[in-house]
Amino acid sequence: MALRTSTVGCRWSGPAPPVVIHSRAPRLSIQIHSTRESWPRLRLRDQACRKSCFIKGLPIKAAAETYHESLPDQDVLTEHLDALSAQVSPLLNGTCLYLVGMMGSGKSTVGKLVATLLGYQILDVDSLIQDQTGRSVPQIFAEEGEQAFRDLESKVLQELMTTKDAVVSTGGGAVMREENWGYMSQGVVIWLTGPAELLSRRALQDGTKSRPLLSASSSGSTEGRDEYAATLAKVTRILSEREHLYARADLHIPLGVSPQDPGERGATPADVAYRLLTALAERLKTGADKQVAAAA
């Protein structure tokens, strides 16, 4: 499919960020049934929401000096997020959002924030697998291997096809099976993308023990080796194997502070949510306009 590059998401002081939108029209009238009522909408100005939505309590604040005023300060950003969610919600009409990307891309954290803004529920595929099996993801990998885990992952994604009003945080390898793309195509697939160096730093800070493909046992002992170098090598290899699959997503949302400087931890979850909702609003409005034109 033809791709078109857009500068939606934020206004960089430099080259346009790689926010890419597929030409595939959004599905706005899917007849699916919710598994639960939508969660109550929480205002971002609520302190409890701020603390729960961000990685290790990172505040909802855009670094204006870093962005060269490309994004507003905390209060203005909050207003922008509220306005964007108000635009997007009626256009989505309950359609699910599927977040894909590497470990360390912040799918769960950004997903919680976006779900809160839209009044959606957040569904984490790894957590659902753990609930169903009573075992952690590392346990499943150790006892039955990766393929057994991928089977469970596909089963959960298939079950979620009948869900609406949800942001679904997928596992990093969900894109590897073609059948999963069939399940996720019922919604809008969004790739949170960043360079291997940024993803490695974030994965290390969050811990790699719960990530079987990044643990020391996944490729031999790292004793005597620099932990960051070892993690970076693994992330780089995995990303090179999956990048062309992630690129099939409907929206590509950059995680870096800027195109030139990804930053130590990247953009805050609030900034990423701002970019995501802006790109999503443009996509949905374009799709709606095309439907109106076709019906005329």
N, C-alpha and C positions, 0 to 999 in steps of 0.2 A: 504494500500500500504506500501511497505517496505520503510523505511527512512534510509538515511545514513548521518551521521554527518560529517561535513567538517570544516576545519579551514580557509576557504576562508573568505575574508572580512578584515582581519588584522592578525598580528602575535602577540598574547598575550604573556606576560611573566607569564604563569600560565596555568590553564586548558583551553582547547579550548573553544571559545565562542559558544553559541548554534545556529550556522548558519546551518539550516537543509534544505535539498533539497529533494523534492519528486522525485521518479523515473519516474514520468510521463513525457514523451517526450514533449519538447516544441513545440508549434504550430508555425511553421516558414513560412508557406505559406498560411495564411488565406486570402481569397479574400474578403476584405472589403473596403469600400470607406470612404475617409476622409471628415469630415464636413467642413474643412477649410484648408487653406494652413499651412504648418508647420511654427512655429514662427522662426524668424531669430536667428541663433546661436549667443550667447553672450559669449565673452571670460571672464573667471573668473577673469582675472587680471584687468578688468574694475571696477573701484571703485563703480560705480552706481550699477552694478550687485551684488557686494559683499554686499552692504548695503540692497538691496531689497530681497536677497535670504535668509537672516538669521534672526532668532528670535531676535527681539529687537537689531538689528545691531551687533550680535555676529560676530567676524571676522572669515575669513576662515583660521583657524590656528589649527593644531593638537598640543596638549600639549605633546611635546616629552618627557618631564621629567616624566609625569604621565604614558605615554604609554611605558616607558622604551625603547624609540626609535622604537616602533612598527609601528609608522606612521611618515611620513616625516614632515618637517616644511612647512610653507605656500607655498613657491615657488615650492618646490618639490611636495607637495600634489597637487598643481594646475596642474603640468605637468602630474602626475599620473592620475588625473581625466580626463584630455584631452585625454590621451592615452587610458584609459579604454573606454571612450565614443566612440572613433574611432573604437575600437574593437567590441563593442556591437552593434552599429548602423546598420551595414550591416547584422548582424546575426538576429537582431530583425525583419528586413524587414517590419517595420511599426506596428508590433504587440503591442497592448496596455499593459501597466503595471497598475495593480490595487493595490493600497496601502490600507491595512486593519490594524486595530489596535484600541486600546483604545483611548479615549479622552486624550490629553496630550502627545500622541506618536509622534507628529510632522509630521503627514501625509501631511498636506498642505505645510508646509515649506520645508520638504525634497522633496516633489513632485515638487515644483517649481524649485529647484536646479537641480534635475535629468532631468526634462523636458528641462531646459535650456541647459544642457550638451548634450542631445540627439537631440536637435532641434525639440522637441515635443511640443505640446500644453499641458497646465495643465487644467484639468477639475475637479472642486470640486462639488461633488454631492449635498451637502447642499446648496451651492450657486446657483446651477441650479434649485433646488426646490424653493428657494426664488425668483428667477427670474420668474419662471413659475407661481407661486401663488401670488406674490406680498406681501408675508408675511414672517416674520422671522421664524426660526425653533421653538423658544420658543412660538411664537404666535400659530403656528399650534398645538403644544402639548397642549397648554392651551385651545384652542377653540374646537379641534376635537379629541385630545387624541393621544397616541403613535401609535396605530394601523393605524390611518389615515395617519400619517407621514410615516410609514413603507410602506404603499401602494404607496405613491408618490415616495418613495425611489426606490422601485422595478420598477416602471414605468420608472424612469430616467435611471436606469441601463439597462433595456431592450432596451431603445432607443440608448444607447451607444454601443450596440453590433455591430452596423454597422460603428463604428468610428475606425480610425486607427491613428497612429502617436500621441498618447496621453498618458499622465500619469493621471490616474483617482484617486483622493483622495476620498475615501468612508467615510460614517459615521461609527461611532464605532459599531453600531448594524446591519450593512448591512449583516454580516455573519450569522445572526439568521434565515434567510429564505433560504430554499433549492433552491428555484427558482433563487435567486440571485447568487448562486454558478454556476448555469447553464449559466447565463449571463457573469459572470466574467471569466469562464473557457475558454472563447474565447481569453483570454490573459494570462499573467503571474501574479499570485496573490502573493503579497509580504507582509508579516506581520512584522511590526515594533514593537518589543517586549521589554518590560522592566518591572521591578518589580513595585508592587502597590505603594510603597513609592515614587519612582521616578516619576511615572505618576501623583500622587497626588500633589507633589510639583510643577510640571510643570503646571498642570491644575489650581492650585490656583494662580500662578504667572500670568498666561494668563487671569484669570478671569473665574468664573463659571456661570455668569448670562446667557451667551449664550448657556450653556450646561444644558438642562432641567433635565437630570437624575442626575446632581450633584448640582442643585440649592437647596436652603433650603426647598422650597415647595415640592420637590420631595419625601421627607421622613420625613416631619414635620420640625418644627422650630429647628434651631441649637442654639437658644438663651441660653446663659449660658454654652455652650459647646465649647471646643477648635475647631476652624475652621478646622485646619489641621486634627485633629483626626476624625472629622465628615466626611470630604472629603475622608480620607483614608479608613474609614469603608465602604463608598459607593463604592469606586473604587475597594476595595478588593472583595466585594460581586459581583459586576458586572463582574469583571475579572474572578472570579471563575465560573460564569455561562457561560462565553463565551470562555474561554481559549481553550477548546477542539475543538471549531469551528475555532478559529484563527489558530490552529495547522494544519488545512487542507491546509493552504497556501503552495505554491510551494517553497518559500524561507522564512526563518526566520532570520531577521536582528536585532541583539542586539543593544540597545540604550545606554547602560551603558558605563562609562569611561573604566571600566575593569570588568572582571567577579567577582572580589572580592569587587569592589567599584563602584557602579553605578554613584556616584557623585551627587552634589546638583542639577544640571540641566542635567546631562548626557553628552554624547558626542555631539560635535558640529554637525550641519547639514552637514557640509562638510565631517566630519569623517563618518557619517552614510551613506552618498552618496557613499563614497569610498568603504565601506563594501558592500553596495547594488550592485554597478556596478561590483565589483570583483566577488561576488557570481553569479550574472547574467551572466557574461562573461563565467564563468566555466560551468554553466548549459547549456548555448546555444552552446558552443563549444562541450560539451559532446554529446548533442542531434544531432548536425550536424555530428559528427564523426560516431554516430550510424546509421544515415541515409545513409551515404556513405558506411559503412560496409554492411548494409542490401542490398544496390543496387548492390554491387560487386558480 
